[in-house]
């Protein structure tokens, strides 16, 4: 089957391969046990909105505003694991262009993307798959861009050309 990684502790089938295969149920290796699943009652009452943090406050001259913003970031990371940021300074045009470029990459045939797959020895940004571990129902691509000293440009895809 195309999309199987044999060099991991056990074979891992790419999620894209599974989703295109016509399976009727999610394989057990992707199903978390009940005790590991989030429950609505775990969210504090009235707190069902993802935290929104204004990064412009980090540039403020007011040290209390900066400290408050840092606390909001810390709390969001601890309580939610993520947050939405506004006023980050990245143009909407750049974000849209980047999203479109990576959509092009993820719509390439699996064998072309597999050329850039990480092995367990060089896997960037995530621990390798342990034998018997529950897997995430996602495929993603992780690259170091900064600091430049750890950037590996051989990992940057040549296709689509706009990725370069």
Helices and strands as residue ranges (DSSP letters): E 4-5, E 12-13, H 15-20, G 28-30, G 34-36, G 40-42, E 52-54, G 55-59, H 63-79, E 84-86, H 92-106, H 110-114, G 148-150, G 153-155, G 161-163
